[in-house]
Each structure stands twice: as structure tokens, then as C-alpha cells.
Amino acid sequence: MPDLIFLLGLSGSVTASVLFFPQVWSSYKTRSTKDLSWAIILIGIANGAIWTIYGLLKADAFIYVTNFMIVIATSMLFVLKRKYG
């Protein structure tokens, strides 16, 4: 059973980590971010940062690695929004 729990955690981490990257790619490719909300980008960065800190304090790699990837992706959206928005 622990292997199943690990696989579920890993699967959840991978899917959450890549959640924003299709939007990053689309925004980069089209050079358009007009439909992206500043609020969702800023909330995404804040949320990811808070969860990353929490995961580090709990020493839980599933939490901190996943959310650090979310911070990276939403930060990329922030840069693209500033550039193309």
C-alpha cells in the first residue's frame, strides 16, 4: 500500500507541476496574454510560494517541489503578461 500512496503523491505532484506550462507555451507562442487575469497570476505566485515554504518546513518534497514548479510557471506568466499584455 505505501507504494500506491507514493505513486498517487507522485502523480498528483507531476500533474500539478505542469498545470500552468501549457498556458506559458501558448502565451509565448501567440505573443498574447490579454485574456490572462493579473489576479490569477499573482494569486498563483503567492499560493505556490506559501506552499513551497510550508513544504520545506514540513520536509515534504511532494509539496515543496510541486509548488516551486508552480511558482516558476506562474512567474513566467507574469513576465509574459508584462511583455505582451
Chimera marker file (.cmm) of the C-alpha trace (Angstrom):
<marker_set name="trace">
<marker id="1" x="0.000" y="0.000" z="0.000" r="1" g="1" b="0" radius="0.5"/>
<marker id="2" x="2.816" y="2.546" z="0.654" r="1" g="1" b="0" radius="0.5"/>
<marker id="3" x="3.887" y="2.140" z="-2.986" r="1" g="1" b="0" radius="0.5"/>
<marker id="4" x="0.381" y="3.080" z="-4.116" r="1" g="1" b="0" radius="0.5"/>
<marker id="5" x="0.400" y="6.111" z="-1.824" r="1" g="1" b="0" radius="0.5"/>
<marker id="6" x="3.787" y="7.150" z="-3.202" r="1" g="1" b="0" radius="0.5"/>
<marker id="7" x="2.578" y="6.741" z="-6.791" r="1" g="1" b="0" radius="0.5"/>
<marker id="8" x="-0.544" y="8.785" z="-6.076" r="1" g="1" b="0" radius="0.5"/>
<marker id="9" x="1.554" y="11.530" z="-4.499" r="1" g="1" b="0" radius="0.5"/>
<marker id="10" x="3.977" y="11.485" z="-7.412" r="1" g="1" b="0" radius="0.5"/>
<marker id="11" x="1.140" y="11.553" z="-9.963" r="1" g="1" b="0" radius="0.5"/>
<marker id="12" x="-0.517" y="14.460" z="-8.204" r="1" g="1" b="0" radius="0.5"/>
<marker id="13" x="2.768" y="16.331" z="-7.986" r="1" g="1" b="0" radius="0.5"/>
<marker id="14" x="3.564" y="15.859" z="-11.654" r="1" g="1" b="0" radius="0.5"/>
<marker id="15" x="0.126" y="16.943" z="-12.858" r="1" g="1" b="0" radius="0.5"/>
<marker id="16" x="0.063" y="19.976" z="-10.553" r="1" g="1" b="0" radius="0.5"/>
<marker id="17" x="3.626" y="20.922" z="-11.533" r="1" g="1" b="0" radius="0.5"/>
<marker id="18" x="2.815" y="21.062" z="-15.227" r="1" g="1" b="0" radius="0.5"/>
<marker id="19" x="-0.579" y="22.697" z="-14.802" r="1" g="1" b="0" radius="0.5"/>
<marker id="20" x="0.445" y="26.190" z="-15.965" r="1" g="1" b="0" radius="0.5"/>
<marker id="21" x="3.104" y="25.272" z="-18.524" r="1" g="1" b="0" radius="0.5"/>
<marker id="22" x="0.660" y="24.795" z="-21.445" r="1" g="1" b="0" radius="0.5"/>
<marker id="23" x="-0.563" y="28.347" z="-20.823" r="1" g="1" b="0" radius="0.5"/>
<marker id="24" x="3.019" y="29.604" z="-20.663" r="1" g="1" b="0" radius="0.5"/>
<marker id="25" x="3.763" y="27.942" z="-24.001" r="1" g="1" b="0" radius="0.5"/>
<marker id="26" x="0.579" y="29.230" z="-25.609" r="1" g="1" b="0" radius="0.5"/>
<marker id="27" x="1.199" y="32.784" z="-24.380" r="1" g="1" b="0" radius="0.5"/>
<marker id="28" x="4.784" y="32.689" z="-25.606" r="1" g="1" b="0" radius="0.5"/>
<marker id="29" x="3.843" y="31.218" z="-28.976" r="1" g="1" b="0" radius="0.5"/>
<marker id="30" x="0.964" y="33.627" z="-29.689" r="1" g="1" b="0" radius="0.5"/>
<marker id="31" x="2.615" y="36.634" z="-28.008" r="1" g="1" b="0" radius="0.5"/>
<marker id="32" x="-0.759" y="37.326" z="-26.426" r="1" g="1" b="0" radius="0.5"/>
<marker id="33" x="-1.750" y="37.434" z="-22.769" r="1" g="1" b="0" radius="0.5"/>
<marker id="34" x="-4.747" y="39.762" z="-22.959" r="1" g="1" b="0" radius="0.5"/>
<marker id="35" x="-7.107" y="37.045" z="-21.720" r="1" g="1" b="0" radius="0.5"/>
<marker id="36" x="-4.978" y="36.264" z="-18.653" r="1" g="1" b="0" radius="0.5"/>
<marker id="37" x="-6.020" y="37.865" z="-15.401" r="1" g="1" b="0" radius="0.5"/>
<marker id="38" x="-3.377" y="39.624" z="-13.314" r="1" g="1" b="0" radius="0.5"/>
<marker id="39" x="-5.195" y="38.380" z="-10.231" r="1" g="1" b="0" radius="0.5"/>
<marker id="40" x="-4.838" y="34.696" z="-11.119" r="1" g="1" b="0" radius="0.5"/>
<marker id="41" x="-1.147" y="35.160" z="-11.904" r="1" g="1" b="0" radius="0.5"/>
<marker id="42" x="-0.399" y="36.982" z="-8.652" r="1" g="1" b="0" radius="0.5"/>
<marker id="43" x="-2.512" y="34.609" z="-6.572" r="1" g="1" b="0" radius="0.5"/>
<marker id="44" x="-0.769" y="31.673" z="-8.256" r="1" g="1" b="0" radius="0.5"/>
<marker id="45" x="2.666" y="33.041" z="-7.367" r="1" g="1" b="0" radius="0.5"/>
<marker id="46" x="1.645" y="33.770" z="-3.769" r="1" g="1" b="0" radius="0.5"/>
<marker id="47" x="-0.070" y="30.397" z="-3.368" r="1" g="1" b="0" radius="0.5"/>
<marker id="48" x="2.892" y="28.499" z="-4.767" r="1" g="1" b="0" radius="0.5"/>
<marker id="49" x="5.357" y="30.427" z="-2.602" r="1" g="1" b="0" radius="0.5"/>
<marker id="50" x="3.366" y="29.822" z="0.580" r="1" g="1" b="0" radius="0.5"/>
<marker id="51" x="3.003" y="26.105" z="-0.150" r="1" g="1" b="0" radius="0.5"/>
<marker id="52" x="6.695" y="25.867" z="-1.035" r="1" g="1" b="0" radius="0.5"/>
<marker id="53" x="7.662" y="27.341" z="2.329" r="1" g="1" b="0" radius="0.5"/>
<marker id="54" x="5.194" y="25.052" z="4.095" r="1" g="1" b="0" radius="0.5"/>
<marker id="55" x="6.585" y="22.026" z="2.263" r="1" g="1" b="0" radius="0.5"/>
<marker id="56" x="10.136" y="22.983" z="3.181" r="1" g="1" b="0" radius="0.5"/>
<marker id="57" x="9.166" y="23.390" z="6.843" r="1" g="1" b="0" radius="0.5"/>
<marker id="58" x="7.433" y="20.001" z="6.781" r="1" g="1" b="0" radius="0.5"/>
<marker id="59" x="10.325" y="18.484" z="4.784" r="1" g="1" b="0" radius="0.5"/>
<marker id="60" x="7.795" y="17.155" z="2.266" r="1" g="1" b="0" radius="0.5"/>
<marker id="61" x="9.312" y="17.038" z="-1.213" r="1" g="1" b="0" radius="0.5"/>
<marker id="62" x="5.935" y="16.388" z="-2.855" r="1" g="1" b="0" radius="0.5"/>
<marker id="63" x="4.717" y="19.713" z="-1.521" r="1" g="1" b="0" radius="0.5"/>
<marker id="64" x="7.762" y="21.918" z="-1.994" r="1" g="1" b="0" radius="0.5"/>
<marker id="65" x="8.946" y="20.634" z="-5.381" r="1" g="1" b="0" radius="0.5"/>
<marker id="66" x="5.441" y="20.744" z="-6.843" r="1" g="1" b="0" radius="0.5"/>
<marker id="67" x="4.739" y="24.239" z="-5.625" r="1" g="1" b="0" radius="0.5"/>
<marker id="68" x="8.165" y="25.564" z="-6.573" r="1" g="1" b="0" radius="0.5"/>
<marker id="69" x="7.385" y="24.441" z="-10.128" r="1" g="1" b="0" radius="0.5"/>
<marker id="70" x="4.073" y="26.311" z="-9.895" r="1" g="1" b="0" radius="0.5"/>
<marker id="71" x="5.955" y="29.437" z="-8.748" r="1" g="1" b="0" radius="0.5"/>
<marker id="72" x="8.259" y="29.103" z="-11.753" r="1" g="1" b="0" radius="0.5"/>
<marker id="73" x="5.379" y="28.660" z="-14.212" r="1" g="1" b="0" radius="0.5"/>
<marker id="74" x="3.265" y="31.488" z="-12.814" r="1" g="1" b="0" radius="0.5"/>
<marker id="75" x="6.329" y="33.731" z="-12.675" r="1" g="1" b="0" radius="0.5"/>
<marker id="76" x="6.881" y="33.003" z="-16.357" r="1" g="1" b="0" radius="0.5"/>
<marker id="77" x="3.269" y="34.013" z="-16.990" r="1" g="1" b="0" radius="0.5"/>
<marker id="78" x="3.930" y="37.212" z="-15.024" r="1" g="1" b="0" radius="0.5"/>
<marker id="79" x="6.886" y="38.048" z="-17.282" r="1" g="1" b="0" radius="0.5"/>
<marker id="80" x="4.903" y="37.235" z="-20.428" r="1" g="1" b="0" radius="0.5"/>
<marker id="81" x="1.938" y="39.305" z="-19.227" r="1" g="1" b="0" radius="0.5"/>
<marker id="82" x="4.226" y="42.284" z="-18.626" r="1" g="1" b="0" radius="0.5"/>
<marker id="83" x="5.794" y="41.845" z="-22.043" r="1" g="1" b="0" radius="0.5"/>
<marker id="84" x="2.728" y="41.049" z="-24.167" r="1" g="1" b="0" radius="0.5"/>
<marker id="85" x="-0.240" y="42.060" z="-22.022" r="1" g="1" b="0" radius="0.5"/>
<link id1="1" id2="2" r="1" g="1" b="0" radius="0.2"/>
<link id1="2" id2="3" r="1" g="1" b="0" radius="0.2"/>
<link id1="3" id2="4" r="1" g="1" b="0" radius="0.2"/>
<link id1="4" id2="5" r="1" g="1" b="0" radius="0.2"/>
<link id1="5" id2="6" r="1" g="1" b="0" radius="0.2"/>
<link id1="6" id2="7" r="1" g="1" b="0" radius="0.2"/>
<link id1="7" id2="8" r="1" g="1" b="0" radius="0.2"/>
<link id1="8" id2="9" r="1" g="1" b="0" radius="0.2"/>
<link id1="9" id2="10" r="1" g="1" b="0" radius="0.2"/>
<link id1="10" id2="11" r="1" g="1" b="0" radius="0.2"/>
<link id1="11" id2="12" r="1" g="1" b="0" radius="0.2"/>
<link id1="12" id2="13" r="1" g="1" b="0" radius="0.2"/>
<link id1="13" id2="14" r="1" g="1" b="0" radius="0.2"/>
<link id1="14" id2="15" r="1" g="1" b="0" radius="0.2"/>
<link id1="15" id2="16" r="1" g="1" b="0" radius="0.2"/>
<link id1="16" id2="17" r="1" g="1" b="0" radius="0.2"/>
<link id1="17" id2="18" r="1" g="1" b="0" radius="0.2"/>
<link id1="18" id2="19" r="1" g="1" b="0" radius="0.2"/>
<link id1="19" id2="20" r="1" g="1" b="0" radius="0.2"/>
<link id1="20" id2="21" r="1" g="1" b="0" radius="0.2"/>
<link id1="21" id2="22" r="1" g="1" b="0" radius="0.2"/>
<link id1="22" id2="23" r="1" g="1" b="0" radius="0.2"/>
<link id1="23" id2="24" r="1" g="1" b="0" radius="0.2"/>
<link id1="24" id2="25" r="1" g="1" b="0" radius="0.2"/>
<link id1="25" id2="26" r="1" g="1" b="0" radius="0.2"/>
<link id1="26" id2="27" r="1" g="1" b="0" radius="0.2"/>
<link id1="27" id2="28" r="1" g="1" b="0" radius="0.2"/>
<link id1="28" id2="29" r="1" g="1" b="0" radius="0.2"/>
<link id1="29" id2="30" r="1" g="1" b="0" radius="0.2"/>
<link id1="30" id2="31" r="1" g="1" b="0" radius="0.2"/>
<link id1="31" id2="32" r="1" g="1" b="0" radius="0.2"/>
<link id1="32" id2="33" r="1" g="1" b="0" radius="0.2"/>
<link id1="33" id2="34" r="1" g="1" b="0" radius="0.2"/>
<link id1="34" id2="35" r="1" g="1" b="0" radius="0.2"/>
<link id1="35" id2="36" r="1" g="1" b="0" radius="0.2"/>
<link id1="36" id2="37" r="1" g="1" b="0" radius="0.2"/>
<link id1="37" id2="38" r="1" g="1" b="0" radius="0.2"/>
<link id1="38" id2="39" r="1" g="1" b="0" radius="0.2"/>
<link id1="39" id2="40" r="1" g="1" b="0" radius="0.2"/>
<link id1="40" id2="41" r="1" g="1" b="0" radius="0.2"/>
<link id1="41" id2="42" r="1" g="1" b="0" radius="0.2"/>
<link id1="42" id2="43" r="1" g="1" b="0" radius="0.2"/>
<link id1="43" id2="44" r="1" g="1" b="0" radius="0.2"/>
<link id1="44" id2="45" r="1" g="1" b="0" radius="0.2"/>
<link id1="45" id2="46" r="1" g="1" b="0" radius="0.2"/>
<link id1="46" id2="47" r="1" g="1" b="0" radius="0.2"/>
<link id1="47" id2="48" r="1" g="1" b="0" radius="0.2"/>
<link id1="48" id2="49" r="1" g="1" b="0" radius="0.2"/>
<link id1="49" id2="50" r="1" g="1" b="0" radius="0.2"/>
<link id1="50" id2="51" r="1" g="1" b="0" radius="0.2"/>
<link id1="51" id2="52" r="1" g="1" b="0" radius="0.2"/>
<link id1="52" id2="53" r="1" g="1" b="0" radius="0.2"/>
<link id1="53" id2="54" r="1" g="1" b="0" radius="0.2"/>
<link id1="54" id2="55" r="1" g="1" b="0" radius="0.2"/>
<link id1="55" id2="56" r="1" g="1" b="0" radius="0.2"/>
<link id1="56" id2="57" r="1" g="1" b="0" radius="0.2"/>
<link id1="57" id2="58" r="1" g="1" b="0" radius="0.2"/>
<link id1="58" id2="59" r="1" g="1" b="0" radius="0.2"/>
<link id1="59" id2="60" r="1" g="1" b="0" radius="0.2"/>
<link id1="60" id2="61" r="1" g="1" b="0" radius="0.2"/>
<link id1="61" id2="62" r="1" g="1" b="0" radius="0.2"/>
<link id1="62" id2="63" r="1" g="1" b="0" radius="0.2"/>
<link id1="63" id2="64" r="1" g="1" b="0" radius="0.2"/>
<link id1="64" id2="65" r="1" g="1" b="0" radius="0.2"/>
<link id1="65" id2="66" r="1" g="1" b="0" radius="0.2"/>
<link id1="66" id2="67" r="1" g="1" b="0" radius="0.2"/>
<link id1="67" id2="68" r="1" g="1" b="0" radius="0.2"/>
<link id1="68" id2="69" r="1" g="1" b="0" radius="0.2"/>
<link id1="69" id2="70" r="1" g="1" b="0" radius="0.2"/>
<link id1="70" id2="71" r="1" g="1" b="0" radius="0.2"/>
<link id1="71" id2="72" r="1" g="1" b="0" radius="0.2"/>
<link id1="72" id2="73" r="1" g="1" b="0" radius="0.2"/>
<link id1="73" id2="74" r="1" g="1" b="0" radius="0.2"/>
<link id1="74" id2="75" r="1" g="1" b="0" radius="0.2"/>
<link id1="75" id2="76" r="1" g="1" b="0" radius="0.2"/>
<link id1="76" id2="77" r="1" g="1" b="0" radius="0.2"/>
<link id1="77" id2="78" r="1" g="1" b="0" radius="0.2"/>
<link id1="78" id2="79" r="1" g="1" b="0" radius="0.2"/>
<link id1="79" id2="80" r="1" g="1" b="0" radius="0.2"/>
<link id1="80" id2="81" r="1" g="1" b="0" radius="0.2"/>
<link id1="81" id2="82" r="1" g="1" b="0" radius="0.2"/>
<link id1="82" id2="83" r="1" g="1" b="0" radius="0.2"/>
<link id1="83" id2="84" r="1" g="1" b="0" radius="0.2"/>
<link id1="84" id2="85" r="1" g="1" b="0" radius="0.2"/>
</marker_set>
